[in-house]
Amino acid sequence: REERGDMLVFLSGTNEIAALAEPMREHARRTRRWIILCLHAALPAEEQDKVFDAAPDGVRKCVLSTNIAETSVTIDGIRFVADSGKSKEMCYRAGAAVHSLQEYWVSKASANQRKGRAGRTGPGVCFRFYSEEQYDALLDFAVPEIKRVPLENIALQIKCLGLGDPRAFPFVERPDPHQMHHAMQVLRQVDAVSREADEEVLPLGAVLSQLPVDLAAGKMLVLAALLGLEDELLTIAAALTVQSPFVRVDPGSPASALRQGLVSEEGDPFTLLNAYDGWVRAKAAKENGRKWCQRHGLEEQRLYEVTRLKDQFAELLRAAGLLRHDTLVQARNRVARSNPDRVWKRRQLKQLQREREQARRRRVLELEGDA
């Protein structure tokens, strides 16, 4: 009880974190001995940075995290780790052509990595919410990514590099032969490779192999250029490729209400398009883009990433002769970037300044209710 040290709790996903955070914060408000923080990729950067700040004297910090804290970040002062033994990973069902986020038991390697987060600068303790028998039944290592993702892009790259039949390629970790066979079927269906026995790469396949997106999004970009819808569909393809700009907001908050104006009945791709278009219009009207994003529960940096990715996609399409040099994409991106070199350099300088200040001393967190 009197020993100094903070706690890190590994949970499988954001829903689990949200479900646990509120009762823990209620307990923290009553006891005034804890500060409860969350850590996952959907949080704004400033919220994520709070986990590196120090708790006041006599108060412990408890960080509820996804597997982002396994290897991506190191939090000083963590002495206790609580491990649920679960994580969520994207998996792909080739037959249905569907991605889904599934909960899995972690591997022994991941469990040991989580244990190692405790006491990196002193003695530590790890509490596992599963039995020794369950630990013994875990896989030694996580399932390789090549066995969990669509194989169409990999197969197309092998064909474009002239490395022979992807089904016979000597992978270090060999993917499911049925999934590779399905991937080649898809490449033939979308006319990326010929339907003849040699499965020669066709012009569309050569273009698709240059686009850093999945096959469906790549073909959408090509069709967008041909149909004159390049700006809208470049935005959608870029927004679906980067991390979502939407951050978690409290239901009933002003940001939640304003966000409803961006939601499209046509689905998530058009909601992302509405968010990006709203941000561009705000900047064109000389409104502060960062404040507009904060009001709508968006992370502006991710919208800048969409803009840079749109530029990259557009340049690849121009190189393939599918997009004119003078397009609406360029005009809108100029507005979105708003002198990107100066903005980006200023951001970098501020980040370096923050890192330098944090290296000298960490900020001290405040208990809820304190001024």
Residue frames relative to the residue before (quaternion, step in Angstrom):
aa qw qx qy qz dx dy dz
R 1.0000 0.0000 0.0000 0.0000 0.00 0.00 0.00
E 0.7557 0.3747 -0.2057 0.4962 3.59 0.93 -0.87
E 0.5272 0.6436 -0.4157 0.3674 3.60 1.24 -0.20
R 0.4421 -0.6890 0.5127 0.2589 3.52 -1.04 0.86
G 0.4651 0.6747 -0.4947 0.2894 3.57 -1.04 0.69
D 0.3246 -0.7505 0.5498 0.1705 3.56 -1.03 0.84
M 0.3880 -0.7264 0.5304 0.2015 3.55 -1.31 0.32
L 0.1419 -0.7512 0.6405 0.0731 3.54 -1.19 0.76
V 0.1117 -0.8005 0.5885 0.0201 3.58 -0.73 1.12
F 0.2186 -0.7766 0.5803 0.1106 3.58 -0.74 1.08
L 0.0014 -0.7813 0.6227 -0.0423 3.55 -0.77 1.14
S 0.6379 -0.5992 0.3341 0.3499 3.57 -1.19 0.47
G 0.8342 -0.0710 0.0813 0.5409 3.62 0.97 -0.68
T 0.7388 -0.4357 0.2950 0.4211 3.54 -1.36 0.06
N 0.6224 0.5374 -0.3563 0.4437 3.62 1.01 -0.68
E 0.6586 0.5038 -0.3024 0.4702 3.56 0.98 -0.85
I 0.6270 0.5275 -0.3291 0.4693 3.57 1.06 -0.77
A 0.6721 0.5004 -0.3007 0.4555 3.59 0.88 -0.95
A 0.6546 0.5249 -0.3176 0.4418 3.59 0.98 -0.83
L 0.7200 0.4326 -0.2430 0.4852 3.59 1.04 -0.74
A 0.6129 0.6103 -0.3560 0.3538 3.58 1.03 -0.76
E 0.6843 0.5173 -0.3158 0.4055 3.60 0.82 -0.93
P 0.6869 0.4378 -0.3217 0.4828 3.68 0.77 -0.79
M 0.6274 0.5225 -0.3480 0.4607 3.60 1.06 -0.62
R 0.6479 0.5001 -0.3265 0.4729 3.60 1.02 -0.72
E 0.6088 0.5377 -0.3532 0.4642 3.58 1.08 -0.67
H 0.6412 0.5012 -0.3141 0.4889 3.58 1.01 -0.83
A 0.6537 0.5194 -0.3179 0.4494 3.60 0.96 -0.85
R 0.6404 0.5210 -0.3331 0.4554 3.60 1.04 -0.74
R 0.6686 0.4939 -0.3054 0.4645 3.59 1.05 -0.72
T 0.7677 0.3895 -0.2077 0.4645 3.59 0.79 -0.97
R 0.1789 -0.8136 0.5207 0.1867 3.55 1.19 -0.71
R 0.5378 0.5953 -0.4173 0.4269 3.53 1.05 0.85
W 0.7428 0.3376 -0.1987 0.5429 3.59 1.29 -0.06
I 0.1299 -0.7113 0.6780 0.1325 3.51 -1.37 0.45
I 0.1992 -0.8022 0.5580 0.0737 3.58 -0.63 1.16
L 0.0161 -0.7970 0.6023 -0.0420 3.56 -0.76 1.12
C 0.2757 -0.7457 0.5839 0.1642 3.57 -1.20 0.57
L 0.0639 -0.7897 0.6098 0.0210 3.54 -1.16 0.64
H 0.3648 0.6789 -0.5820 0.2596 3.54 -0.61 1.23
A 0.6968 -0.5383 0.2925 0.3730 3.54 -1.22 0.51
A 0.6462 0.5483 -0.3324 0.4138 3.62 1.13 -0.50
L 0.5611 0.6062 -0.3906 0.4064 3.60 1.25 -0.13
P 0.5577 -0.5691 0.4688 0.3811 3.60 -1.15 0.49
A 0.6529 -0.5496 0.3538 0.3829 3.58 -1.15 0.62
E 0.6642 0.5128 -0.3256 0.4358 3.61 0.94 -0.82
E 0.6285 0.5109 -0.3386 0.4790 3.60 1.13 -0.58
Q 0.6389 0.5185 -0.3273 0.4646 3.58 1.00 -0.78
D 0.6474 0.5512 -0.3228 0.4158 3.59 0.98 -0.82
K 0.5583 0.6338 -0.3940 0.3624 3.62 1.13 -0.50
V 0.5936 0.5906 -0.3795 0.3934 3.61 1.09 -0.57
F 0.6577 0.5062 -0.3159 0.4598 3.61 1.19 -0.38
D 0.5638 0.6015 -0.3880 0.4120 3.59 1.26 -0.18
A 0.5048 -0.6655 0.4701 0.2851 3.56 -1.20 0.53
A 0.4318 -0.6618 0.5440 0.2821 3.56 -1.20 0.59
P 0.5709 -0.5813 0.4325 0.3862 3.64 -1.12 0.50
D 0.6709 -0.4738 0.3763 0.4288 3.56 -1.29 0.28
G 0.8165 0.2428 -0.1940 0.4865 3.56 -0.98 0.88
V 0.6869 0.4189 -0.2655 0.5312 3.57 1.29 0.06
R 0.2665 -0.7563 0.5767 0.1561 3.55 -1.01 0.81
K 0.3304 -0.7013 0.5971 0.2062 3.53 -1.26 0.58
C 0.0773 -0.7764 0.6244 0.0375 3.60 -0.97 0.90
V 0.1346 -0.8051 0.5769 0.0314 3.56 -0.63 1.17
L 0.1775 -0.7653 0.6133 0.0815 3.56 -0.74 1.12
S 0.0466 0.8522 -0.5075 0.1185 3.56 -0.34 1.25
T 0.4306 -0.6016 0.5947 0.3147 3.50 -1.38 0.36
N 0.7311 -0.4141 0.2868 0.4602 3.59 -1.24 -0.21
I 0.3713 0.7230 -0.4942 0.3085 3.62 1.26 0.20
A 0.6980 0.4689 -0.2714 0.4683 3.60 1.12 -0.65
E 0.4381 0.6967 -0.4664 0.3242 3.61 1.24 0.07
T 0.8342 0.0229 0.0500 0.5488 3.55 0.77 -1.07
S 0.6311 0.5998 -0.3403 0.3552 3.60 1.07 -0.70
V 0.8075 0.1194 -0.0418 0.5762 3.59 1.01 -0.76
T 0.1900 -0.7389 0.6318 0.1366 3.54 -1.28 0.48
I 0.1619 -0.8004 0.5751 0.0494 3.55 -0.65 1.16
D 0.3784 -0.7371 0.5163 0.2166 3.57 -0.60 1.13
G 0.7855 0.3744 -0.2514 0.4237 3.54 -1.17 0.58
I 0.5014 0.6438 -0.4410 0.3736 3.61 1.24 -0.03
R 0.0576 -0.8076 0.5867 0.0141 3.56 -0.69 1.08
F 0.7743 0.2672 -0.1362 0.5573 3.57 1.14 -0.64
V 0.0857 -0.7750 0.6255 0.0296 3.55 -0.99 0.91
A 0.1055 -0.7535 0.6459 0.0616 3.56 -1.04 0.88
D 0.1082 -0.8321 0.5440 -0.0048 3.57 -0.55 1.19
S 0.3181 -0.7587 0.5428 0.1693 3.58 -0.68 1.13
G 0.4134 -0.7315 0.4513 0.3006 3.58 1.23 -0.40
K 0.6698 0.4798 -0.2938 0.4845 3.59 1.26 0.13
S 0.0226 0.7579 -0.6517 -0.0201 3.54 -1.31 0.45
K 0.3392 -0.7196 0.5627 0.2247 3.55 -1.27 0.30
E 0.0289 -0.7942 0.6063 -0.0285 3.53 -0.97 0.94
M 0.5004 -0.6230 0.5072 0.3228 3.52 -1.23 0.57
C 0.0147 -0.7771 0.6290 0.0165 3.55 -0.98 0.85
Y 0.2794 -0.7684 0.5632 0.1194 3.56 -1.21 0.54
R 0.1700 -0.7592 0.6215 0.0917 3.52 -0.94 0.98
A 0.3667 -0.7802 0.4646 0.2026 3.54 -0.29 1.30
G 0.6434 0.5551 -0.3352 0.4068 3.58 0.90 -0.86
A 0.7571 0.3377 -0.1821 0.5289 3.56 1.00 -0.86
A 0.3060 -0.7702 0.4942 0.2625 3.61 1.31 -0.26
V 0.4868 0.6576 -0.4121 0.4009 3.56 1.02 0.90
H 0.2628 -0.7134 0.6276 0.1678 3.53 -1.12 0.86
S 0.0544 0.7870 -0.6142 0.0216 3.57 -1.08 0.65
L 0.4010 -0.6888 0.5542 0.2399 3.52 -1.22 0.65
Q 0.0437 -0.8300 0.5546 -0.0406 3.55 -0.44 1.24
E 0.3968 -0.6968 0.5454 0.2441 3.55 -1.16 0.68
Y 0.0284 -0.7989 0.5999 -0.0316 3.56 -0.89 1.00
W 0.5166 -0.5419 0.5401 0.3843 3.50 -1.37 0.20
V 0.4646 -0.6638 0.5013 0.3035 3.59 -1.01 0.73
S 0.5435 -0.5860 0.4787 0.3633 3.56 -1.31 0.19
K 0.6575 -0.4777 0.3846 0.4377 3.57 -1.27 0.17
A 0.6188 0.5478 -0.3467 0.4437 3.59 1.02 -0.78
S 0.6768 0.4753 -0.2960 0.4779 3.60 0.95 -0.86
A 0.6269 0.5376 -0.3399 0.4500 3.58 1.00 -0.78
N 0.6765 0.4747 -0.2905 0.4823 3.57 0.98 -0.83
Q 0.6070 0.5398 -0.3522 0.4648 3.58 1.11 -0.64
R 0.6451 0.5085 -0.3157 0.4749 3.57 1.00 -0.82
K 0.6282 0.5334 -0.3333 0.4579 3.58 0.95 -0.84
G 0.6718 0.5286 -0.2928 0.4285 3.57 1.02 -0.83
R 0.5336 0.6199 -0.4113 0.4024 3.60 1.24 -0.17
A 0.6424 0.5207 -0.3228 0.4604 3.60 1.22 -0.47
G 0.8721 0.1002 -0.0685 0.4740 3.52 -1.00 0.86
R 0.1960 0.7984 -0.5473 0.1572 3.58 0.90 0.81
T 0.7587 0.2856 -0.1822 0.5564 3.58 1.19 -0.49
G 0.7852 0.0807 -0.0642 0.6106 3.59 1.27 0.35
P 0.7270 -0.3965 0.2835 0.4836 3.61 -1.23 -0.11
G 0.0455 -0.8129 0.5806 -0.0033 3.56 -1.09 0.71
V 0.2632 -0.7466 0.5953 0.1376 3.52 -1.36 0.36
C 0.1373 -0.7774 0.6097 0.0707 3.58 -1.02 0.85
F 0.1479 -0.7668 0.6210 0.0672 3.57 -0.87 1.05
R 0.1307 -0.8018 0.5806 0.0545 3.59 -0.66 1.11
F 0.3211 -0.7682 0.5283 0.1662 3.56 -0.82 1.04
Y 0.6610 0.4045 -0.3399 0.5328 3.56 0.94 0.92
S 0.5811 -0.6412 0.3947 0.3088 3.53 -1.19 0.63
E 0.6609 -0.4856 0.3888 0.4198 3.53 -1.33 0.19
E 0.6177 0.5389 -0.3406 0.4604 3.59 1.08 -0.71
Q 0.6498 0.5010 -0.3175 0.4753 3.60 1.01 -0.79
Y 0.6241 0.5300 -0.3394 0.4630 3.58 1.03 -0.75
D 0.6604 0.5156 -0.3112 0.4485 3.59 0.90 -0.90
A 0.6805 0.4956 -0.2856 0.4580 3.59 1.13 -0.64
L 0.5018 0.6586 -0.4323 0.3572 3.62 1.22 -0.19
L 0.5492 -0.5686 0.4892 0.3685 3.55 -1.25 0.48
D 0.5684 -0.5975 0.4331 0.3639 3.58 -1.11 0.59
F 0.7963 0.0443 0.0143 0.6031 3.57 0.99 -0.89
A 0.6222 -0.5456 0.4098 0.3838 3.55 -1.27 0.44
V 0.5851 -0.5591 0.4488 0.3790 3.55 -1.22 0.52
P 0.4953 -0.6737 0.4458 0.3194 3.65 -0.72 0.97
E 0.6017 -0.6113 0.3812 0.3449 3.55 -1.03 0.84
I 0.6214 0.5715 -0.3547 0.4018 3.60 1.00 -0.74
K 0.6711 0.4690 -0.2951 0.4925 3.58 1.24 -0.35
R 0.7112 0.4428 -0.2475 0.4867 3.58 1.32 -0.02
V 0.7142 0.4417 -0.2377 0.4882 3.60 1.23 -0.14
P 0.6210 -0.5075 0.4171 0.4275 3.60 -1.26 0.26
L 0.3247 -0.7850 0.5062 0.1487 3.58 -1.02 0.82
E 0.3930 0.7520 -0.4697 0.2437 3.61 1.24 -0.02
N 0.6899 0.4766 -0.2973 0.4566 3.61 0.84 -0.95
I 0.6334 0.5266 -0.3307 0.4606 3.58 1.02 -0.78
A 0.6593 0.5057 -0.3043 0.4659 3.58 0.93 -0.92
L 0.6608 0.5064 -0.3126 0.4574 3.59 0.96 -0.84
Q 0.6356 0.5187 -0.3360 0.4627 3.61 0.98 -0.76
I 0.6331 0.5259 -0.3321 0.4608 3.60 0.97 -0.81
K 0.6594 0.5007 -0.3051 0.4705 3.59 0.98 -0.86
C 0.6801 0.4998 -0.2957 0.4475 3.60 0.90 -0.92
L 0.6879 0.4652 -0.2786 0.4824 3.59 1.11 -0.62
G 0.4574 -0.7156 0.4270 0.3103 3.57 1.28 0.01
L 0.4051 0.7391 -0.4463 0.3007 3.56 1.11 0.69
G 0.6643 -0.5420 0.2958 0.4213 3.55 1.21 0.45
D 0.7626 -0.3477 0.2844 0.4654 3.52 -1.31 -0.42
P 0.4425 -0.7121 0.4699 0.2761 3.65 -0.62 1.05
R 0.6153 0.5692 -0.3523 0.4163 3.59 1.10 -0.60
A 0.7359 0.3657 -0.2188 0.5262 3.58 1.24 -0.43
F 0.4006 0.7350 -0.4715 0.2774 3.60 1.26 0.13
P 0.4136 -0.7379 0.4772 0.2381 3.63 -0.90 0.89
F 0.0851 -0.8188 0.5677 0.0060 3.58 0.31 1.25
V 0.5370 -0.5841 0.4920 0.3582 3.56 -1.19 0.57
E 0.7443 0.1193 -0.0692 0.6534 3.55 1.07 -0.88
R 0.2800 -0.8061 0.4974 0.1563 3.55 -0.23 1.25
P 0.3647 -0.7314 0.5274 0.2320 3.63 -0.75 0.99
D 0.6905 -0.4498 0.3595 0.4378 3.55 -1.33 0.19
P 0.4586 -0.7027 0.4648 0.2826 3.64 -0.65 1.03
H 0.6276 0.5362 -0.3431 0.4482 3.60 1.04 -0.70
Q 0.6585 0.4948 -0.3188 0.4690 3.60 1.01 -0.75
M 0.6380 0.5041 -0.3370 0.4746 3.61 1.02 -0.70
H 0.6214 0.5233 -0.3380 0.4752 3.58 1.02 -0.74
H 0.6477 0.5054 -0.3139 0.4759 3.59 1.00 -0.83
A 0.6252 0.5455 -0.3403 0.4424 3.60 1.01 -0.78
M 0.6638 0.4871 -0.3087 0.4763 3.61 0.95 -0.81
Q 0.6019 0.5457 -0.3568 0.4611 3.58 1.08 -0.62
V 0.6541 0.5111 -0.3052 0.4667 3.57 0.97 -0.90
L 0.6433 0.5231 -0.3292 0.4519 3.62 0.94 -0.83
R 0.6498 0.4885 -0.3221 0.4851 3.58 1.04 -0.68
Q 0.6592 0.5338 -0.3151 0.4256 3.58 0.93 -0.85
V 0.7357 0.3890 -0.2342 0.5027 3.61 1.02 -0.74
D 0.4721 -0.7049 0.4125 0.3318 3.59 1.32 0.18
A 0.3292 0.7176 -0.5360 0.2991 3.56 1.00 0.83
V 0.7590 0.1009 -0.0771 0.6386 3.57 1.20 -0.62
S 0.6006 -0.5871 0.4030 0.3634 3.55 -1.19 0.53
R 0.4988 -0.6556 0.4850 0.2935 3.54 -1.25 0.44
E 0.4747 0.6565 -0.4431 0.3839 3.56 1.31 0.15
A 0.7169 -0.4666 0.3078 0.4166 3.55 -1.30 0.24
D 0.6866 0.4966 -0.3002 0.4380 3.61 1.03 -0.72
E 0.2343 -0.8115 0.5015 0.1870 3.60 1.31 -0.31
E 0.0765 0.8321 -0.5385 0.1085 3.56 0.85 1.05
V 0.5006 -0.6476 0.4824 0.3120 3.57 -1.06 0.76
L 0.2762 -0.7694 0.5608 0.1315 3.58 -0.79 1.08
P 0.7088 -0.4619 0.3006 0.4404 3.64 -1.20 0.33
L 0.6375 0.5150 -0.3414 0.4602 3.60 0.97 -0.77
G 0.6466 0.5258 -0.3175 0.4524 3.58 0.98 -0.81
A 0.6325 0.5340 -0.3319 0.4524 3.58 1.05 -0.77
V 0.6538 0.4901 -0.3103 0.4859 3.59 1.06 -0.76
L 0.6637 0.5223 -0.3074 0.4384 3.57 0.89 -0.95
S 0.6372 0.5482 -0.3337 0.4267 3.59 1.03 -0.71
Q 0.6674 0.5000 -0.2978 0.4647 3.59 1.21 -0.42
L 0.6455 0.5259 -0.3209 0.4515 3.59 1.24 -0.30
P 0.3483 -0.7742 0.4935 0.1892 3.63 -0.69 1.07
V 0.5287 0.5729 -0.4366 0.4491 3.57 0.84 1.07
D 0.6258 -0.5179 0.3897 0.4339 3.56 -1.23 0.17
L 0.7310 -0.4812 0.2725 0.3997 3.54 -1.27 0.45
A 0.6633 0.5149 -0.3142 0.4429 3.58 0.90 -0.91
A 0.6697 0.4826 -0.2996 0.4783 3.59 0.94 -0.88
G 0.6294 0.5414 -0.3350 0.4455 3.58 1.03 -0.74
K 0.6741 0.4686 -0.3059 0.4822 3.58 0.89 -0.85
M 0.5943 0.5609 -0.3574 0.4523 3.57 1.12 -0.66
L 0.6488 0.5146 -0.3185 0.4613 3.60 1.00 -0.82
V 0.6493 0.5120 -0.3200 0.4624 3.57 0.95 -0.84
L 0.6719 0.4793 -0.2966 0.4806 3.59 0.90 -0.90
A 0.6050 0.5627 -0.3552 0.4373 3.59 1.06 -0.71
A 0.6580 0.5034 -0.3084 0.4674 3.57 0.95 -0.88
L 0.6838 0.4915 -0.2877 0.4561 3.58 0.97 -0.85
L 0.7418 0.4107 -0.2162 0.4840 3.60 1.07 -0.73
G 0.5095 -0.6753 0.4098 0.3412 3.60 1.25 0.00
L 0.5615 0.5800 -0.3970 0.4367 3.61 1.16 0.52
E 0.2146 0.8549 -0.4621 0.0981 3.53 1.23 0.48
D 0.6573 0.5304 -0.3469 0.4077 3.62 0.87 -0.82
E 0.6895 0.4840 -0.2905 0.4538 3.57 0.79 -1.00
L 0.7467 0.4138 -0.2412 0.4616 3.57 0.78 -0.98
L 0.5673 0.5429 -0.3949 0.4770 3.61 1.14 -0.37
T 0.6331 0.5268 -0.3273 0.4632 3.57 1.03 -0.80
I 0.6726 0.4973 -0.2994 0.4589 3.58 0.86 -0.97
A 0.6669 0.5022 -0.3118 0.4537 3.60 0.87 -0.93
A 0.6706 0.4878 -0.3037 0.4691 3.60 0.94 -0.86
A 0.6695 0.5082 -0.3045 0.4480 3.59 0.94 -0.89
L 0.6654 0.4859 -0.3038 0.4784 3.60 1.09 -0.65
T 0.6457 0.5355 -0.3161 0.4431 3.59 1.21 -0.44
V 0.7194 0.3979 -0.2451 0.5138 3.59 1.00 -0.81
Q 0.6606 -0.4740 0.3822 0.4392 3.55 -1.29 0.09
S 0.6018 -0.5959 0.3888 0.3628 3.57 -1.00 0.82
P 0.4187 -0.7126 0.4999 0.2590 3.61 -0.93 0.84
F 0.5723 0.5988 -0.3870 0.4052 3.60 1.20 -0.31
V 0.1591 -0.7742 0.6078 0.0774 3.56 -0.89 0.98
R 0.6098 -0.5685 0.4024 0.3781 3.57 -1.21 0.49
V 0.0143 -0.7767 0.6296 -0.0144 3.57 -0.91 0.98
D 0.5754 -0.5934 0.4361 0.3559 3.55 -1.20 0.50
P 0.4991 -0.6359 0.4897 0.3269 3.62 -0.95 0.83
G 0.7819 0.3014 -0.2344 0.4928 3.55 -0.94 0.88
S 0.5299 0.6205 -0.4183 0.3990 3.60 1.25 -0.10
P 0.6588 -0.5012 0.3666 0.4247 3.63 -1.20 0.35
A 0.6346 0.5284 -0.3373 0.4521 3.60 1.02 -0.76
S 0.6361 0.5268 -0.3276 0.4588 3.58 1.01 -0.80
A 0.6605 0.5043 -0.3073 0.4637 3.59 0.98 -0.82
L 0.6717 0.4848 -0.3037 0.4708 3.59 0.91 -0.87
R 0.6181 0.5675 -0.3437 0.4217 3.57 1.05 -0.75
Q 0.5800 0.6019 -0.3794 0.3967 3.60 1.08 -0.63
G 0.6198 0.5556 -0.3416 0.4365 3.57 1.15 -0.55
L 0.6675 0.4868 -0.2987 0.4777 3.58 1.24 -0.30
V 0.5567 0.6389 -0.3841 0.3665 3.58 1.23 -0.47
S 0.1920 -0.7814 0.5877 0.0842 3.56 -0.96 0.97
E 0.4778 -0.6615 0.4995 0.2908 3.56 -1.04 0.78
E 0.6029 0.5831 -0.3480 0.4188 3.59 1.24 -0.35
G 0.6827 -0.4991 0.2868 0.4500 3.60 1.23 -0.09
D 0.7659 -0.4143 0.2664 0.4133 3.54 -1.38 0.16
P 0.6333 0.5397 -0.3749 0.4088 3.68 0.83 -0.76
F 0.7092 0.4393 -0.2698 0.4808 3.59 0.97 -0.81
T 0.5627 0.5562 -0.3888 0.4722 3.58 1.20 -0.39
L 0.6406 0.5058 -0.3157 0.4838 3.58 1.01 -0.81
L 0.6309 0.5258 -0.3288 0.4662 3.58 1.01 -0.81
N 0.6504 0.5135 -0.3169 0.4614 3.61 0.94 -0.86
A 0.6484 0.5179 -0.3240 0.4543 3.59 0.97 -0.84
Y 0.6750 0.4869 -0.2989 0.4669 3.57 0.88 -0.92
D 0.6630 0.5070 -0.3093 0.4558 3.60 0.91 -0.91
G 0.6389 0.5260 -0.3306 0.4537 3.58 1.01 -0.78
W 0.6431 0.5199 -0.3101 0.4690 3.57 1.02 -0.83
V 0.6572 0.5026 -0.3129 0.4664 3.59 0.94 -0.89
R 0.6529 0.5075 -0.3211 0.4617 3.61 0.94 -0.85
A 0.6354 0.5274 -0.3339 0.4546 3.59 1.00 -0.79
K 0.6764 0.4792 -0.2964 0.4744 3.58 0.93 -0.85
A 0.6271 0.5334 -0.3366 0.4572 3.59 1.06 -0.72
A 0.6882 0.4478 -0.2619 0.5072 3.57 1.17 -0.63
K 0.5182 -0.6746 0.3798 0.3634 3.59 1.32 0.32
E 0.3967 0.6929 -0.5023 0.3318 3.57 1.15 0.56
N 0.5509 -0.5981 0.4608 0.3555 3.59 -1.15 0.55
G 0.3882 -0.7675 0.4641 0.2116 3.56 -0.43 1.26
R 0.6466 0.5326 -0.3258 0.4383 3.58 0.98 -0.82
K 0.6744 0.4785 -0.3019 0.4745 3.59 0.93 -0.84
W 0.6077 0.5422 -0.3537 0.4600 3.59 1.07 -0.70
C 0.6613 0.5040 -0.3020 0.4663 3.58 0.96 -0.85
Q 0.6381 0.5243 -0.3314 0.4562 3.59 0.95 -0.81
R 0.6582 0.5131 -0.3157 0.4514 3.59 0.96 -0.83
H 0.7537 0.3785 -0.1980 0.4996 3.59 1.09 -0.72
G 0.5095 -0.6731 0.4161 0.3380 3.60 1.23 0.19
L 0.4946 0.6377 -0.4316 0.4029 3.56 0.98 0.88
E 0.3587 -0.6910 0.5825 0.2334 3.55 -1.26 0.53
E 0.3712 -0.7801 0.4526 0.2209 3.59 -0.31 1.27
Q 0.5952 0.5905 -0.3776 0.3931 3.59 0.99 -0.74
R 0.6584 0.5103 -0.3177 0.4530 3.60 1.02 -0.72
L 0.6139 0.5192 -0.3501 0.4806 3.59 1.16 -0.50
Y 0.6013 0.5196 -0.3571 0.4908 3.59 1.12 -0.57
E 0.6248 0.5298 -0.3382 0.4633 3.59 1.05 -0.73
V 0.6098 0.5341 -0.3442 0.4737 3.60 1.05 -0.72
T 0.6549 0.5208 -0.3124 0.4498 3.59 0.93 -0.89
R 0.6753 0.4816 -0.3022 0.4698 3.59 0.89 -0.89
L 0.6608 0.4992 -0.3132 0.4649 3.58 1.01 -0.77
K 0.5927 0.5486 -0.3602 0.4669 3.60 1.09 -0.64
D 0.6283 0.5294 -0.3282 0.4661 3.58 0.99 -0.83
Q 0.6639 0.5100 -0.3028 0.4555 3.57 0.94 -0.93
F 0.6577 0.5034 -0.3096 0.4671 3.58 0.91 -0.91
A 0.6658 0.5170 -0.3061 0.4424 3.56 0.90 -0.96
E 0.6501 0.5147 -0.3218 0.4571 3.59 0.97 -0.82
L 0.6424 0.5133 -0.3242 0.4678 3.60 1.01 -0.76
L 0.6595 0.4926 -0.3082 0.4769 3.58 1.01 -0.78
R 0.6228 0.5188 -0.3438 0.4740 3.61 1.05 -0.67
A 0.6447 0.5237 -0.3257 0.4517 3.59 0.95 -0.85
A 0.6878 0.4507 -0.2773 0.4970 3.58 1.14 -0.59
G 0.5190 -0.6677 0.4003 0.3528 3.59 1.27 0.04
L 0.5340 0.6533 -0.3873 0.3716 3.57 1.24 0.35
L 0.7696 0.2760 -0.1467 0.5568 3.59 1.23 -0.24
R 0.4390 -0.6840 0.5141 0.2739 3.55 -0.97 0.89
H 0.5630 -0.6099 0.4346 0.3496 3.56 -1.21 0.45
D 0.7317 0.3436 -0.2226 0.5450 3.61 1.05 -0.64
T 0.2111 0.8017 -0.5229 0.1984 3.59 0.03 1.24
L 0.6607 -0.4913 0.3965 0.4062 3.51 -1.36 0.25
V 0.5595 0.6117 -0.3849 0.4058 3.56 1.14 -0.64
Q 0.6758 0.4963 -0.3006 0.4546 3.57 0.86 -0.96
A 0.6632 0.5175 -0.3127 0.4411 3.57 0.92 -0.93
R 0.6950 0.4627 -0.2837 0.4716 3.59 0.87 -0.93
N 0.6495 0.5197 -0.3305 0.4459 3.58 0.99 -0.72
R 0.5825 0.5609 -0.3770 0.4516 3.58 1.13 -0.56
V 0.6434 0.5006 -0.3145 0.4864 3.58 1.05 -0.80
A 0.6742 0.5108 -0.3025 0.4393 3.58 0.87 -0.95
R 0.6871 0.4862 -0.2972 0.4508 3.56 0.95 -0.85
S 0.0634 -0.8373 0.5374 0.0785 3.60 1.04 -0.81
N 0.7162 -0.4140 0.2248 0.5149 3.55 0.59 1.18
P 0.0593 -0.8776 0.4733 0.0480 3.58 0.71 1.11
D 0.6058 0.5755 -0.3796 0.3970 3.58 0.98 -0.72
R 0.6904 0.4680 -0.2832 0.4734 3.55 0.89 -0.97
V 0.6543 0.5072 -0.3168 0.4629 3.59 0.93 -0.88
W 0.6871 0.4912 -0.2944 0.4472 3.58 0.85 -0.98
K 0.6557 0.5025 -0.3198 0.4639 3.59 0.96 -0.81
R 0.6340 0.5213 -0.3357 0.4622 3.57 1.03 -0.76
R 0.6334 0.5232 -0.3283 0.4662 3.58 1.02 -0.79
Q 0.6548 0.5168 -0.3148 0.4528 3.57 0.95 -0.88
L 0.6537 0.5136 -0.3148 0.4580 3.57 0.96 -0.87
K 0.6521 0.5056 -0.3158 0.4683 3.59 1.00 -0.82
Q 0.6413 0.5220 -0.3259 0.4583 3.56 1.02 -0.80
L 0.6464 0.5088 -0.3179 0.4714 3.59 0.98 -0.82
Q 0.6386 0.5221 -0.3263 0.4616 3.57 1.02 -0.80
R 0.6496 0.5135 -0.3181 0.4617 3.59 0.97 -0.87
E 0.6569 0.5146 -0.3140 0.4528 3.57 0.93 -0.91
R 0.6486 0.5181 -0.3186 0.4576 3.58 1.01 -0.82
E 0.6635 0.4973 -0.3032 0.4696 3.57 0.97 -0.86
Q 0.6738 0.4948 -0.3004 0.4593 3.58 0.97 -0.86
A 0.5978 0.5598 -0.3656 0.4422 3.57 1.14 -0.56
R 0.6647 0.4918 -0.3066 0.4715 3.59 1.08 -0.69
R 0.7883 -0.1389 0.1271 0.5858 3.58 0.88 -0.91
R 0.3865 -0.6974 0.5519 0.2443 3.52 -1.09 0.74
R 0.5036 -0.6194 0.4998 0.3361 3.56 -1.17 0.55
V 0.3825 -0.7035 0.5508 0.2355 3.56 -1.23 0.47
L 0.4119 -0.7160 0.5152 0.2284 3.55 -0.82 1.06
E 0.3167 -0.7285 0.5718 0.2050 3.56 -1.25 0.43
L 0.5033 -0.6157 0.5123 0.3243 3.55 -1.16 0.62
E 0.5862 -0.5697 0.4323 0.3808 3.57 -1.15 0.60
G 0.7583 0.3386 -0.2720 0.4861 3.55 -0.92 0.97
D 0.5884 0.5589 -0.3810 0.4430 3.58 1.22 -0.34
A 0.5313 -0.6231 0.4658 0.3353 3.56 -1.10 0.62
